[in-house]
Amino acid sequence: MHTPVAFIIFNRPDTTERVFAALRAAKPRKLFVIADGPRPGRPDDVAKCAAARAIIDRVDWECEVHRNFAEHNLGCGQRPATGLSWVFEHVDRAIILEDDCVPHPSFFRYCDELLERYADDERVMMVSGNNFLPDGGAMPHSYTFFRFLNLWGWATWRRAWQGYDFEMKSWPSRRRAGWVRALSPDPRIQRFWSKIYDSVYTHISLRDIWDYQFAYSVMERGGLGIAPSCNLVSNIGWGADATHTTGTSDLAALPAREMEFPLRHPTAVEYDQAYDELVFNTVFSRPGSDNRRKLARVRDALSERVPLDLKRWWFERSRRGGAGGKS
């Protein structure tokens, strides 16, 4: 396997072990390991982080291992973001796996081939291993091109990562210009992404999110991702010890399936709007009662009248203990 792999780990040796087993079977020639440090006030993290890191010492195939281990906790926003920037200082492309994303063996060949095929096509900015639809969307080809990215096991190039901005500084001006309306004619999808990006921008001081910023950077530049015809990565990280995936979901441990080769390529690089809308309607849309939808629209309309920078300032001030908030 030729493509370098970036492996993001923290304090879960059990899930890290399962992803490492997949890496051992794939035998990448270069492995970049990004590890966060123990959290303050959590003495149990010390042993857990050490146990996760020790798994990397068991690389027993011909492999150039690079370690970027943080001494102190940076959080699950800054640590992956800074770690991936470090990776792309050394290589021009990489497959990226977190410690709870277990890939099917065919995922690696799929990424290898598409990273090479679209290396010089700047319209294409990432290769996803995720397809959350029960039948994969019944694609006629091995993959399609989408905008609403999924990053539970994926790959990209340095050229795409260079547009990444952790703080999403351009979002307020994009929002005022109505840029989100160009993403989809569906007002529900417009509201969905506006609310996500509002939240990420406003609460950036939490520093616990990094992937929505990458999705934003791709959408902002009119880029496309590649979605496979079947799900190639299973997220096994759902549970009480997770940061974001703490509840229950149909997406938890969704089985990874085998990609068939040779790949059947689409005839053109074109955005598949129907696929994005199908995923939204099938997986992410949560219809409620008419009253709840009306209340949500009223709340969103009121919220849009408050400048984002004011919201961000108020949130950060509250976190520091000002305005009646708790530190």
N, C-alpha and C positions, 0 to 999 in steps of 0.2 A: 504494500500500500504506500503510495507516494505522498499524499497530502499530509502535512503536519496536523496534529490534533492539539487543541487547547482544552484542558480539563480543569474545570472550576470546582474546587472542593472547600469544605469548611469543617463541620463537626459531626458528620454522620458517617462513621466508618462502615455501617451496615450497607447503606445504599452505595457508598463509594466503592465498596468491594464488588458489587454487582456490575457497576459500570466498568470498573477496572477489568473484570473478567472478559467483557466484550472487547476492550482494547487489547488485551493479551491475545485474543483470538485473531484480531485484525492486524496486529503487529505494525503499527505505524513506525516509520523510521525516525520521526522527530515528535517528541511529546513535550508540550509546554504546560506546566502545572501551576495554576493560580490558586493560592490558599489564603483564606482570611485568618486573622488571629483571634484569640479568645476574647469574648466580650467582658468588659469590666463588670465586676460584681457577680460573675458567673464562674465560680471556681471549677465547676464540672466541665467547662469548656476546655480547660487546659489538657486534660487527659483525652477528651474526645478529639480535639484538633490534632494532638500528637498521634493518636491511633489512625486517623484518616491519612495523615501525611506519611506514616510508616508504610502504608500500602504501596506507595509509589516506589519504595525501596525494593519491591519485589519484581521490578521489571527484569525479565529474564530472556528477552529477545534482543536482537541487534537494534538498538534504539538510542538516539541522542536525547537525553532527558535534561530539560531546562526547568529550574524551580524558581518561582517568584512567591516566596512565603512572607506574608506580613507579620511583623512582630506584634502589632496591636490591631485591634479590630477596626476595620474601615467601614464595615456594613455591607449589606448585599446589594447596594447601589454602586458605591465608589469602588469596591474591591473588584467586581467583574469589569467595570468600565476601565479602570486604570490597568488591570491585568491584560485586557485585550489590546489596549494601546501598546503595552509592552510587547505582546506577541507580534503585532504588525510592525514593530521596529526591526524584527528579525526575518520575517517571512512575508510573502506577498499574497498568501491565501492560507486558510485554515478551516478545519472542521471543529466545531465548538460543542462541547458536551458539559453539562453540569452534573453534579454528583447524584442526581436523582433521575436522570434521563437515560434509559437503557435502550440502545439501538439494536435493531435487527442486523445480523451480519451483512445483509445486502445494502444497508444504509451507506456503508463506506464506499463501495464501488459506485453507487448512485452519485454520491457527492463528488468523488474523484472525476468521473466522466463529465459531469455538468460544470464543475469548476474549470475544467480544461476547455470545454466547448464554448463557454461564454466568458472566458477570461478577458477578452478585449471588447466585449459588448457592454458599454457603459449603461445601457438601459436596464440590464439585469444586475441586481445588487446583492442578492442572497439566494441560497438554496435551503429550503425548509425540509425537515423530515416528517412534518406533521400533516395529517389529513384526518379531521374529526368527523367526517360524514360516514354513516353506516355502510354505504356502498362505494365510498370514495368519490361520489359525485358522478359515477358512471362515465369517467373520462374516456375519450376515444384514443388518447395517447398516454404515455407513461407519466406525464406531468403537464401542468398548465401554469400560466403566469397570473399572479395575484398581487394585490396591494396591501391587504390587511394581514400583516405578517404574523407567523407563529414561530416561536424561537425555543421550542423544547427539543433541542438537537438540530443543528443547522450548520451552514458553512457560508463563508463570504471571502471577499478579497480586500486587500489593503486599500485599494482605490475607493471601495464603498465605505469602509470604516472611517476614512479620513474626513467624511462629512459629519461625523458624530459630534454632538454637543450635549454633554450631560445636563446642562442647565436649560436647554431649549430656549435660548435667548430670543429667537425670532418669533416664538409663538404668539406673544401679544399682538404684534403687528400683523401677522398672518390671520389671526382671529378677527381683528378689526376689519381687515380687508375681505372677510367672508371666504377665505381660501378653502375652508372645509367643505363648502358647497360643491367644489369641483371634484371632491372624492366620490360623491354618489348623488344621484337625484333623489334618493330616499331620505326624507327628513329624519327618520329614526336613526339611520346610520350616521348622518351628520351630527345629531345630538350625542350619539354614543361616543364618537371620537372627540367631539368638543369637550364633553365632560371628563373624559380620560385625560386629555392634554391639559385642561384647566387644573385638574387635581395634581398631575405630575408637576406642572410648573409652580403651582401655589405651594405645594408641600415638599418642594425639592430639598428643604433642609432636613427632612427625615432621612434622606440618602439611602432609601431601601429599594429603589427601583432604578434599573438601567436599561431594560429592554424596550420599554415604550419609547424612550428617547431615540433608540436606533430605528424603530418603526417610523417614528416621526421624520427622522432625517431622510429616510428612503422616500416616504410619501411626499415630503417637501420638494424633493428633486425630481419628482415624477418617475421614480424608479419602480422596478418590478421585482418581486420575489418569485421563486419557483416552488410550487406545491406538488407533492407526489400524488400518484393515483391511488395509493394505499398508505395507511399509517405505518411509518418506519421506526418510530421511537415511542417507547412507553414511559410515561411519567409516573414513577413509583414513590414520589415524595410527599404525597398527600398524608396529612396526619397532624397530631398536636404539636410535634416538634418542628413543623414547617413554618416559614415566615409568612407566606401568602396563601399557599394551598392548604389551609387548615380545616376546611369543612369537608363535605362530601360532594362528589360530582360524577357525572357520567364519563368525564374525561380522565378520572383517576385510573391509573394503570390500564389505560386503553391498550389492547394488544397491538404489538408491532407485527407486521406481516412482511412477507418476502416480496421484493421488487423483482419483476421478471426482466431478463436481459435476452437479446439486446434491447436497449431502450427504444421506444417508439417516440420520435420527436415530433412536436407540433410543426406545421408547415411554415409558421411565421411567429415572430415575437410580438404577440398582441395581448393586451390586457383582457382577462376573462372576467368581466364584470358579473356575469351570471353565477360563476363559482363563488365569488366573494359574497354575493347576496344570498346564495343558498346556505353558505356557512353561517351567515348572520342570522337568518331566519330559523335555521335548524338548531344551532348551538348556542348563540349568544343573545337572541331576542327573548326577553322574559315578559310576555304580555300579562298585564294585570287588568283590574277592573277599569271601566270607563272613568270612574271618579278618580282613581289613583293616577291614571294617565293625565287627566286634566290638572290635578294638583302638581304633578311633576312638571307639566308645561308651564304652569304659573310660577313655580319655584325657579325653574331654569330661566324664565323671562326676567324675573327679579334679579337673579344672580348675574345675568349678563350686563346689568346696568352698573355693576360694581367693577371698577378697573382691576385687572388681574394683579398688577403690582401692589395695589392697596390690599388685596386679599392676601398676597404673599407676605407683605409687611406685617399685617395683623396676625397671621398665623405664627410667624417667627417670634413676634413680640409676646404672644400668648404662651408659646413654649418656654420662653425665658422667664415667665412669671409675671409679665406685665398684663395690664388690662384684665386683672382678676384671674389670669391663667395660673397654672401650676408648673413649677420648674421640675 
